[in-house]
Amino acid sequence: MSTPRLRLAPAERRQQIIDAAGRLYADRPYDAVSTAELADAAGVARGLINHYFGDKRELFLEVMRESIMMPERALPDYDGKSIQERARLTMDWILDAATTYGQAWVAASGAANLHGSSDLQAVVDAADDRAARLVLDALGLPDTPHLRARLRPMAALTKAVCREWLQRATLTRTEALDLLTDSVLLFIRKEPSVTGDES
């Protein structure tokens, strides 16, 4: 005799499916997870996967969107801080978010780099652009196309550093923070108006 399913509002049921899929994809690549496994992990009929997401690929993309977007959290207080202090506080905030948001963010971010398809690349690009805008805002810098282009590559470096720290334990948190702080300052350094450096 099967266990009766709990009735949930559509938004809650959709999130339940995303959360269950996220747990599976944190450990296994996209191709190794079947639709039947996804449905079973979420405790739903297979038809609900199609109902909410259209197909397995769209569910995967939604998991990736949630996993690799920086979480919405309040930024530290930056009043009266120099650009160097703001950079360190911002990178510290990002490392805290990576810890809080968990291994799923790091694992999913790594998985995203292994799937070069255009639909997934668009999700990764949107997340990287959002992260660049967040850092510009935190540093008190204008959101110009040029500065955003200089900071977007920081996203890949940040994910790689977090994997070294959280998964491989080859860096300490302090080493990760030092590396990311130095890097973000380097990435914006060629802007004279940002650092006062005319070189």
Rosetta blueprint (number, residue, H / E / L):
1 M L
2 S L
3 T L
4 P L
5 R L
6 L L
7 R L
8 L L
9 A L
10 P H
11 A H
12 E H
13 R H
14 R H
15 Q H
16 Q H
17 I H
18 I H
19 D H
20 A H
21 A H
22 G H
23 R H
24 L H
25 Y H
26 A H
27 D H
28 R L
29 P L
30 Y H
31 D H
32 A H
33 V L
34 S L
35 T H
36 A H
37 E H
38 L H
39 A H
40 D H
41 A H
42 A H
43 G L
44 V L
45 A L
46 R H
47 G H
48 L H
49 I H
50 N H
51 H H
52 Y H
53 F H
54 G L
55 D L
56 K H
57 R H
58 E H
59 L H
60 F H
61 L H
62 E H
63 V H
64 M H
65 R H
66 E H
67 S H
68 I H
69 M L
70 M L
71 P L
72 E L
73 R L
74 A L
75 L L
76 P L
77 D L
78 Y L
79 D L
80 G L
81 K L
82 S L
83 I H
84 Q H
85 E H
86 R H
87 A H
88 R H
89 L H
90 T H
91 M H
92 D H
93 W H
94 I H
95 L H
96 D H
97 A H
98 A H
99 T H
100 T H
101 Y H
102 G L
103 Q H
104 A H
105 W H
106 V H
107 A H
108 A H
109 S H
110 G H
111 A H
112 A H
113 N H
114 L H
115 H L
116 G L
117 S L
118 S H
119 D H
120 L H
121 Q H
122 A H
123 V H
124 V H
125 D H
126 A H
127 A H
128 D H
129 D H
130 R H
131 A H
132 A H
133 R H
134 L H
135 V H
136 L H
137 D H
138 A H
139 L H
140 G L
141 L L
142 P L
143 D L
144 T L
145 P H
146 H H
147 L H
148 R H
149 A H
150 R H
151 L H
152 R H
153 P H
154 M H
155 A H
156 A H
157 L H
158 T H
159 K H
160 A H
161 V H
162 C H
163 R H
164 E H
165 W H
166 L H
167 Q H
168 R L
169 A L
170 T L
171 L L
172 T L
173 R H
174 T H
175 E H
176 A H
177 L H
178 D H
179 L H
180 L H
181 T H
182 D H
183 S H
184 V H
185 L H
186 L H
187 F H
188 I H
189 R L
190 K L
191 E L
192 P H
193 S H
194 V H
195 T H
196 G L
197 D L
198 E L
199 S L
